[in-house]
Amino acid sequence: MQRKVFWLAFGALGLLADFTLPFWWALVATIPAGMAAWWIAYRSDWF
């Protein structure tokens, strides 16, 4: 379950960055998006 939540959150945050930021900013924003998705899925105890 946590892995599915991680990939869904990472995909959603990545798409949000892709559509709202210029290309290079979106590319750099994938690192914080991955960290946020990891925190949501594994550390937040929501799932």
PDB file of N, CA, C and O in Angstrom:
ATOM      1  N   MET A   1       0.827  -1.196   0.000  1.00  0.00           N
ATOM      2  CA  MET A   1       0.000   0.000   0.000  1.00  0.00           C
ATOM      3  C   MET A   1       0.870   1.259   0.000  1.00  0.00           C
ATOM      4  O   MET A   1       0.596   2.216  -0.724  1.00  0.00           O
ATOM      5  N   GLN A   2       1.925   1.243   0.825  1.00  0.00           N
ATOM      6  CA  GLN A   2       2.774   2.427   0.913  1.00  0.00           C
ATOM      7  C   GLN A   2       3.491   2.707  -0.402  1.00  0.00           C
ATOM      8  O   GLN A   2       3.673   3.863  -0.782  1.00  0.00           O
ATOM      9  N   ARG A   3       3.895   1.655  -1.088  1.00  0.00           N
ATOM     10  CA  ARG A   3       4.577   1.843  -2.366  1.00  0.00           C
ATOM     11  C   ARG A   3       3.627   2.470  -3.382  1.00  0.00           C
ATOM     12  O   ARG A   3       4.035   3.332  -4.160  1.00  0.00           O
ATOM     13  N   LYS A   4       2.366   2.046  -3.383  1.00  0.00           N
ATOM     14  CA  LYS A   4       1.388   2.616  -4.302  1.00  0.00           C
ATOM     15  C   LYS A   4       1.140   4.086  -3.975  1.00  0.00           C
ATOM     16  O   LYS A   4       1.050   4.912  -4.882  1.00  0.00           O
ATOM     17  N   VAL A   5       1.030   4.415  -2.709  1.00  0.00           N
ATOM     18  CA  VAL A   5       0.840   5.808  -2.300  1.00  0.00           C
ATOM     19  C   VAL A   5       2.054   6.642  -2.687  1.00  0.00           C
ATOM     20  O   VAL A   5       1.908   7.779  -3.134  1.00  0.00           O
ATOM     21  N   PHE A   6       3.253   6.084  -2.518  1.00  0.00           N
ATOM     22  CA  PHE A   6       4.470   6.807  -2.896  1.00  0.00           C
ATOM     23  C   PHE A   6       4.446   7.152  -4.377  1.00  0.00           C
ATOM     24  O   PHE A   6       4.678   8.305  -4.742  1.00  0.00           O
ATOM     25  N   TRP A   7       4.168   6.172  -5.242  1.00  0.00           N
ATOM     26  CA  TRP A   7       4.205   6.428  -6.684  1.00  0.00           C
ATOM     27  C   TRP A   7       3.078   7.338  -7.124  1.00  0.00           C
ATOM     28  O   TRP A   7       3.266   8.145  -8.034  1.00  0.00           O
ATOM     29  N   LEU A   8       1.917   7.235  -6.510  1.00  0.00           N
ATOM     30  CA  LEU A   8       0.827   8.151  -6.840  1.00  0.00           C
ATOM     31  C   LEU A   8       1.169   9.581  -6.438  1.00  0.00           C
ATOM     32  O   LEU A   8       0.950  10.514  -7.210  1.00  0.00           O
ATOM     33  N   ALA A   9       1.706   9.754  -5.233  1.00  0.00           N
ATOM     34  CA  ALA A   9       2.087  11.093  -4.775  1.00  0.00           C
ATOM     35  C   ALA A   9       3.227  11.648  -5.616  1.00  0.00           C
ATOM     36  O   ALA A   9       3.213  12.826  -5.973  1.00  0.00           O
ATOM     37  N   PHE A  10       4.213  10.819  -5.937  1.00  0.00           N
ATOM     38  CA  PHE A  10       5.339  11.269  -6.753  1.00  0.00           C
ATOM     39  C   PHE A  10       4.874  11.663  -8.150  1.00  0.00           C
ATOM     40  O   PHE A  10       5.318  12.674  -8.695  1.00  0.00           O
ATOM     41  N   GLY A  11       3.997  10.877  -8.717  1.00  0.00           N
ATOM     42  CA  GLY A  11       3.465  11.201 -10.041  1.00  0.00           C
ATOM     43  C   GLY A  11       2.657  12.490 -10.034  1.00  0.00           C
ATOM     44  O   GLY A  11       2.797  13.325 -10.928  1.00  0.00           O
ATOM     45  N   ALA A  12       1.814  12.648  -9.027  1.00  0.00           N
ATOM     46  CA  ALA A  12       0.993  13.860  -8.947  1.00  0.00           C
ATOM     47  C   ALA A  12       1.859  15.097  -8.741  1.00  0.00           C
ATOM     48  O   ALA A  12       1.650  16.118  -9.398  1.00  0.00           O
ATOM     49  N   LEU A  13       2.825  15.012  -7.837  1.00  0.00           N
ATOM     50  CA  LEU A  13       3.702  16.163  -7.603  1.00  0.00           C
ATOM     51  C   LEU A  13       4.589  16.438  -8.814  1.00  0.00           C
ATOM     52  O   LEU A  13       4.860  17.597  -9.130  1.00  0.00           O
ATOM     53  N   GLY A  14       5.040  15.395  -9.487  1.00  0.00           N
ATOM     54  CA  GLY A  14       5.848  15.573 -10.688  1.00  0.00           C
ATOM     55  C   GLY A  14       5.066  16.227 -11.813  1.00  0.00           C
ATOM     56  O   GLY A  14       5.574  17.123 -12.486  1.00  0.00           O
ATOM     57  N   LEU A  15       3.837  15.786 -12.020  1.00  0.00           N
ATOM     58  CA  LEU A  15       3.002  16.404 -13.047  1.00  0.00           C
ATOM     59  C   LEU A  15       2.674  17.846 -12.708  1.00  0.00           C
ATOM     60  O   LEU A  15       2.651  18.703 -13.592  1.00  0.00           O
ATOM     61  N   LEU A  16       2.423  18.119 -11.446  1.00  0.00           N
ATOM     62  CA  LEU A  16       2.169  19.486 -11.018  1.00  0.00           C
ATOM     63  C   LEU A  16       3.373  20.379 -11.316  1.00  0.00           C
ATOM     64  O   LEU A  16       3.219  21.493 -11.817  1.00  0.00           O
ATOM     65  N   ALA A  17       4.563  19.886 -11.008  1.00  0.00           N
ATOM     66  CA  ALA A  17       5.777  20.647 -11.295  1.00  0.00           C
ATOM     67  C   ALA A  17       5.978  20.804 -12.796  1.00  0.00           C
ATOM     68  O   ALA A  17       6.385  21.873 -13.250  1.00  0.00           O
ATOM     69  N   ASP A  18       5.703  19.765 -13.574  1.00  0.00           N
ATOM     70  CA  ASP A  18       5.898  19.829 -15.025  1.00  0.00           C
ATOM     71  C   ASP A  18       4.995  20.864 -15.688  1.00  0.00           C
ATOM     72  O   ASP A  18       5.411  21.551 -16.621  1.00  0.00           O
ATOM     73  N   PHE A  19       3.780  20.969 -15.213  1.00  0.00           N
ATOM     74  CA  PHE A  19       2.839  21.879 -15.859  1.00  0.00           C
ATOM     75  C   PHE A  19       2.909  23.305 -15.325  1.00  0.00           C
ATOM     76  O   PHE A  19       2.439  24.226 -15.994  1.00  0.00           O
ATOM     77  N   THR A  20       3.478  23.514 -14.147  1.00  0.00           N
ATOM     78  CA  THR A  20       3.491  24.859 -13.584  1.00  0.00           C
ATOM     79  C   THR A  20       4.854  25.537 -13.653  1.00  0.00           C
ATOM     80  O   THR A  20       4.932  26.762 -13.560  1.00  0.00           O
ATOM     81  N   LEU A  21       5.919  24.776 -13.811  1.00  0.00           N
ATOM     82  CA  LEU A  21       7.265  25.345 -13.801  1.00  0.00           C
ATOM     83  C   LEU A  21       7.919  25.217 -15.168  1.00  0.00           C
ATOM     84  O   LEU A  21       7.553  24.344 -15.956  1.00  0.00           O
ATOM     85  N   PRO A  22       8.887  26.086 -15.450  1.00  0.00           N
ATOM     86  CA  PRO A  22       9.681  25.893 -16.669  1.00  0.00           C
ATOM     87  C   PRO A  22      10.463  24.582 -16.595  1.00  0.00           C
ATOM     88  O   PRO A  22      10.597  23.991 -15.523  1.00  0.00           O
ATOM     89  N   PHE A  23      10.981  24.131 -17.746  1.00  0.00           N
ATOM     90  CA  PHE A  23      11.573  22.795 -17.851  1.00  0.00           C
ATOM     91  C   PHE A  23      12.660  22.537 -16.818  1.00  0.00           C
ATOM     92  O   PHE A  23      12.597  21.537 -16.103  1.00  0.00           O
ATOM     93  N   TRP A  24      13.654  23.413 -16.723  1.00  0.00           N
ATOM     94  CA  TRP A  24      14.786  23.157 -15.816  1.00  0.00           C
ATOM     95  C   TRP A  24      14.368  23.212 -14.356  1.00  0.00           C
ATOM     96  O   TRP A  24      14.884  22.454 -13.535  1.00  0.00           O
ATOM     97  N   TRP A  25      13.438  24.103 -14.025  1.00  0.00           N
ATOM     98  CA  TRP A  25      12.937  24.152 -12.652  1.00  0.00           C
ATOM     99  C   TRP A  25      12.164  22.882 -12.314  1.00  0.00           C
ATOM    100  O   TRP A  25      12.285  22.350 -11.210  1.00  0.00           O
ATOM    101  N   ALA A  26      11.376  22.402 -13.260  1.00  0.00           N
ATOM    102  CA  ALA A  26      10.617  21.173 -13.038  1.00  0.00           C
ATOM    103  C   ALA A  26      11.553  19.987 -12.867  1.00  0.00           C
ATOM    104  O   ALA A  26      11.294  19.098 -12.056  1.00  0.00           O
ATOM    105  N   LEU A  27      12.638  19.973 -13.627  1.00  0.00           N
ATOM    106  CA  LEU A  27      13.620  18.902 -13.503  1.00  0.00           C
ATOM    107  C   LEU A  27      14.261  18.903 -12.118  1.00  0.00           C
ATOM    108  O   LEU A  27      14.440  17.847 -11.511  1.00  0.00           O
ATOM    109  N   VAL A  28      14.600  20.072 -11.629  1.00  0.00           N
ATOM    110  CA  VAL A  28      15.195  20.200 -10.293  1.00  0.00           C
ATOM    111  C   VAL A  28      14.153  19.913  -9.206  1.00  0.00           C
ATOM    112  O   VAL A  28      14.493  19.394  -8.142  1.00  0.00           O
ATOM    113  N   ALA A  29      12.898  20.247  -9.469  1.00  0.00           N
ATOM    114  CA  ALA A  29      11.837  20.066  -8.477  1.00  0.00           C
ATOM    115  C   ALA A  29      11.478  18.604  -8.255  1.00  0.00           C
ATOM    116  O   ALA A  29      10.732  18.306  -7.322  1.00  0.00           O
ATOM    117  N   THR A  30      11.974  17.684  -9.069  1.00  0.00           N
ATOM    118  CA  THR A  30      11.644  16.274  -8.855  1.00  0.00           C
ATOM    119  C   THR A  30      12.303  15.724  -7.591  1.00  0.00           C
ATOM    120  O   THR A  30      11.779  14.789  -6.984  1.00  0.00           O
ATOM    121  N   ILE A  31      13.431  16.280  -7.189  1.00  0.00           N
ATOM    122  CA  ILE A  31      14.092  15.805  -5.964  1.00  0.00           C
ATOM    123  C   ILE A  31      13.246  16.133  -4.731  1.00  0.00           C
ATOM    124  O   ILE A  31      12.964  15.224  -3.951  1.00  0.00           O
ATOM    125  N   PRO A  32      12.824  17.395  -4.515  1.00  0.00           N
ATOM    126  CA  PRO A  32      11.930  17.651  -3.377  1.00  0.00           C
ATOM    127  C   PRO A  32      10.583  16.939  -3.500  1.00  0.00           C
ATOM    128  O   PRO A  32       9.985  16.565  -2.491  1.00  0.00           O
ATOM    129  N   ALA A  33      10.102  16.751  -4.732  1.00  0.00           N
ATOM    130  CA  ALA A  33       8.847  16.020  -4.923  1.00  0.00           C
ATOM    131  C   ALA A  33       9.004  14.575  -4.470  1.00  0.00           C
ATOM    132  O   ALA A  33       8.102  14.016  -3.845  1.00  0.00           O
ATOM    133  N   GLY A  34      10.137  13.975  -4.780  1.00  0.00           N
ATOM    134  CA  GLY A  34      10.404  12.609  -4.323  1.00  0.00           C
ATOM    135  C   GLY A  34      10.510  12.519  -2.816  1.00  0.00           C
ATOM    136  O   GLY A  34      10.018  11.569  -2.206  1.00  0.00           O
ATOM    137  N   MET A  35      11.153  13.509  -2.213  1.00  0.00           N
ATOM    138  CA  MET A  35      11.272  13.518  -0.752  1.00  0.00           C
ATOM    139  C   MET A  35       9.908  13.722  -0.090  1.00  0.00           C
ATOM    140  O   MET A  35       9.607  13.092   0.924  1.00  0.00           O
ATOM    141  N   ALA A  36       9.085  14.601  -0.665  1.00  0.00           N
ATOM    142  CA  ALA A  36       7.745  14.824  -0.123  1.00  0.00           C
ATOM    143  C   ALA A  36       6.880  13.576  -0.281  1.00  0.00           C
ATOM    144  O   ALA A  36       6.138  13.216   0.632  1.00  0.00           O
ATOM    145  N   ALA A  37       6.973  12.921  -1.428  1.00  0.00           N
ATOM    146  CA  ALA A  37       6.195  11.699  -1.646  1.00  0.00           C
ATOM    147  C   ALA A  37       6.644  10.599  -0.693  1.00  0.00           C
ATOM    148  O   ALA A  37       5.813   9.853  -0.173  1.00  0.00           O
ATOM    149  N   TRP A  38       7.947  10.490  -0.460  1.00  0.00           N
ATOM    150  CA  TRP A  38       8.454   9.498   0.491  1.00  0.00           C
ATOM    151  C   TRP A  38       7.915   9.789   1.899  1.00  0.00           C
ATOM    152  O   TRP A  38       7.515   8.871   2.614  1.00  0.00           O
ATOM    153  N   TRP A  39       7.907  11.055   2.289  1.00  0.00           N
ATOM    154  CA  TRP A  39       7.418  11.410   3.622  1.00  0.00           C
ATOM    155  C   TRP A  39       5.931  11.105   3.744  1.00  0.00           C
ATOM    156  O   TRP A  39       5.485  10.574   4.761  1.00  0.00           O
ATOM    157  N   ILE A  40       5.157  11.442   2.702  1.00  0.00           N
ATOM    158  CA  ILE A  40       3.718  11.173   2.733  1.00  0.00           C
ATOM    159  C   ILE A  40       3.449   9.683   2.859  1.00  0.00           C
ATOM    160  O   ILE A  40       2.586   9.269   3.634  1.00  0.00           O
ATOM    161  N   ALA A  41       4.185   8.874   2.101  1.00  0.00           N
ATOM    162  CA  ALA A  41       3.891   7.439   2.062  1.00  0.00           C
ATOM    163  C   ALA A  41       4.426   6.686   3.275  1.00  0.00           C
ATOM    164  O   ALA A  41       3.746   5.802   3.796  1.00  0.00           O
ATOM    165  N   TYR A  42       5.621   7.017   3.730  1.00  0.00           N
ATOM    166  CA  TYR A  42       6.274   6.177   4.732  1.00  0.00           C
ATOM    167  C   TYR A  42       6.368   6.790   6.127  1.00  0.00           C
ATOM    168  O   TYR A  42       6.352   6.054   7.113  1.00  0.00           O
ATOM    169  N   ARG A  43       6.465   8.094   6.236  1.00  0.00           N
ATOM    170  CA  ARG A  43       6.729   8.698   7.546  1.00  0.00           C
ATOM    171  C   ARG A  43       5.536   9.383   8.177  1.00  0.00           C
ATOM    172  O   ARG A  43       5.542   9.622   9.385  1.00  0.00           O
ATOM    173  N   SER A  44       4.511   9.709   7.403  1.00  0.00           N
ATOM    174  CA  SER A  44       3.422  10.523   7.938  1.00  0.00           C
ATOM    175  C   SER A  44       2.436   9.710   8.773  1.00  0.00           C
ATOM    176  O   SER A  44       1.644  10.294   9.513  1.00  0.00           O
ATOM    177  N   ASP A  45       2.459   8.383   8.677  1.00  0.00           N
ATOM    178  CA  ASP A  45       1.524   7.496   9.365  1.00  0.00           C
ATOM    179  C   ASP A  45       0.064   7.758   8.968  1.00  0.00           C
ATOM    180  O   ASP A  45      -0.859   7.489   9.737  1.00  0.00           O
ATOM    181  N   TRP A  46      -0.120   8.280   7.772  1.00  0.00           N
ATOM    182  CA  TRP A  46      -1.481   8.455   7.266  1.00  0.00           C
ATOM    183  C   TRP A  46      -1.982   7.169   6.632  1.00  0.00           C
ATOM    184  O   TRP A  46      -3.192   6.961   6.533  1.00  0.00           O
ATOM    185  N   PHE A  47      -1.056   6.284   6.192  1.00  0.00           N
ATOM    186  CA  PHE A  47      -1.454   5.068   5.475  1.00  0.00           C
ATOM    187  C   PHE A  47      -0.884   3.852   6.130  1.00  0.00           C
ATOM    188  O   PHE A  47      -1.113   2.736   5.666  1.00  0.00           O
TER     189      PHE A  47
END
